[in-house]
Amino acid sequence: MADTFSLQKVLEAFRSSMSENKEVYIKYYIAGWQELVSFMNSLGNVFSFISKDVVSKIQILENFISGENGSYYATIQSMVKYELENDLVDLIKRDSHPESGCRTLLRLHRALRWLELFLERLRTSSEDSKTSVMCSDAYNESLAQHHPWLIRKAVGVAFCVLPGRDTFFDVMNAGDHTQVVALLGESLPLIAEVYQITEDLYAKNNLLELP
Ligand SMILES: CCCCCCCC/C=C\CCCCCCCC(=O)N[C@@H](COP(=O)(O)O)[C@H](O)/C=C/CCCCCCCCCCCCC
């Protein structure tokens, strides 16, 4: 994907990630994340500890996709089946498979819920709404429950230097504010669907609390 961030590209990646029978292609799922990382990198060094974590998780999944068992990593569904059937997932504590595809994707999956909540707040925000408040409310409702105190504090500091709402709307490169709101309205159900499919799959296989 090209350099300039656009919400449309994120939308396209998540749209492409969904197959006709509602499986989720990992390749496009991580392409969506890659696009989001390019946006976060443009926000400055204070966010680099976050983007580094996302990049390392993308890399782990890319290595699986391009590895000798890559065909099993085509979709989240095929990955879960393959890793579980072959005992490749640490279920209780991190041990012989500390970086399985399942636990790595779970971290991005939880972050996708944050993204959904944040974008929904942005979509329905008013001119005087603060991005730091929208971001941290979405964070507290989702990812924060899975992060230790130190990370929560560091994230709180990063939220304080977030650009304002207008800048967010501009960097989405989707036209004027009305057009951005419309595109968000189109994107959110898609992101929510990808999230829910993954959530149901992980719940069904008892994978939602992987260490
Ligand atoms: C205008 C476009 C809309 C907004 C675009 C936002 C772009 C955001 C891009 C990425 C979001 C953050 C994704 C964070 C993934 C975190 C995964 C995670 O939970 N990792 C932790 C656990 O991993 P393991 O240790 O178990 O391997 C890890 O410990 C965390 C490390 C760093 C902290 C992550 C904090 C996430 C905060 C989410 C808010 C980001 C705010 C971005 C500003 C827009």
The ligand as a MOL file (V3000), in Angstrom:
LIG
                    3D

  0  0  0     0  0            999 V3000
M  V30 BEGIN CTAB
M  V30 COUNTS 44 43 0 0 0
M  V30 BEGIN ATOM
M  V30 1 C -7.5180 8.6080 11.7110 0
M  V30 2 C -7.5760 7.1570 11.7050 0
M  V30 3 C -8.1750 6.5280 12.8600 0
M  V30 4 C -7.3080 6.2550 13.9650 0
M  V30 5 C -6.1640 5.4070 13.6250 0
M  V30 6 C -5.5590 4.8500 14.8020 0
M  V30 7 C -4.3410 4.0800 14.4810 0
M  V30 8 C -4.0580 3.1930 15.5740 0
M  V30 9 C -3.0940 2.1560 15.2630 0
M  V30 10 C -2.8480 1.2280 16.1620 0
M  V30 11 C -3.6180 1.1670 17.4270 0
M  V30 12 C -2.9720 0.5430 18.5380 0
M  V30 13 C -2.9070 -0.9160 18.5150 0
M  V30 14 C -2.3630 -1.4390 19.7750 0
M  V30 15 C -2.1220 -2.8940 19.7500 0
M  V30 16 C -1.8060 -3.3700 21.1040 0
M  V30 17 C -1.6020 -4.8320 21.1890 0
M  V30 18 C -1.3470 -5.1540 22.6490 0
M  V30 19 O -2.2700 -5.1460 23.4290 0
M  V30 20 N -0.0990 -5.4050 23.0070 0
M  V30 21 C 0.2590 -5.5840 24.3930 0
M  V30 22 C 0.2280 -7.0410 24.7520 0
M  V30 23 O 1.1070 -7.7540 23.9330 0
M  V30 24 P 1.9780 -8.9300 24.5510 0
M  V30 25 O 2.9160 -8.2970 25.5370 0
M  V30 26 O 1.0140 -9.8450 25.2320 0
M  V30 27 O 2.6910 -9.5370 23.3880 0
M  V30 28 C 1.5970 -4.9540 24.6510 0
M  V30 29 O 2.0690 -5.2230 25.9270 0
M  V30 30 C 1.3710 -3.4860 24.4610 0
M  V30 31 C 2.2620 -2.6710 24.1130 0
M  V30 32 C 2.0130 -1.2290 23.7710 0
M  V30 33 C 0.7660 -0.5620 24.2280 0
M  V30 34 C -0.3730 -0.6280 23.3200 0
M  V30 35 C -1.4110 0.3850 23.6840 0
M  V30 36 C -2.5400 0.4850 22.7480 0
M  V30 37 C -3.3020 1.7450 22.9310 0
M  V30 38 C -4.3520 1.9380 21.9020 0
M  V30 39 C -4.4890 3.3520 21.5110 0
M  V30 40 C -3.5560 3.8190 20.4650 0
M  V30 41 C -3.7380 5.2560 20.1700 0
M  V30 42 C -3.2830 5.6220 18.8430 0
M  V30 43 C -3.6190 7.0080 18.4630 0
M  V30 44 C -4.5210 7.2130 17.3790 0
M  V30 END ATOM
M  V30 BEGIN BOND
M  V30 1 1 1 2
M  V30 2 1 2 3
M  V30 3 1 3 4
M  V30 4 1 4 5
M  V30 5 1 5 6
M  V30 6 1 6 7
M  V30 7 1 7 8
M  V30 8 1 8 9
M  V30 9 2 9 10
M  V30 10 1 10 11
M  V30 11 1 11 12
M  V30 12 1 12 13
M  V30 13 1 13 14
M  V30 14 1 14 15
M  V30 15 1 15 16
M  V30 16 1 16 17
M  V30 17 1 17 18
M  V30 18 2 18 19
M  V30 19 1 18 20
M  V30 20 1 20 21
M  V30 21 1 21 22
M  V30 22 1 21 28
M  V30 23 1 22 23
M  V30 24 1 23 24
M  V30 25 2 24 25
M  V30 26 1 24 26
M  V30 27 1 24 27
M  V30 28 1 28 29
M  V30 29 1 28 30
M  V30 30 2 30 31
M  V30 31 1 31 32
M  V30 32 1 32 33
M  V30 33 1 33 34
M  V30 34 1 34 35
M  V30 35 1 35 36
M  V30 36 1 36 37
M  V30 37 1 37 38
M  V30 38 1 38 39
M  V30 39 1 39 40
M  V30 40 1 40 41
M  V30 41 1 41 42
M  V30 42 1 42 43
M  V30 43 1 43 44
M  V30 END BOND
M  V30 END CTAB
M  END
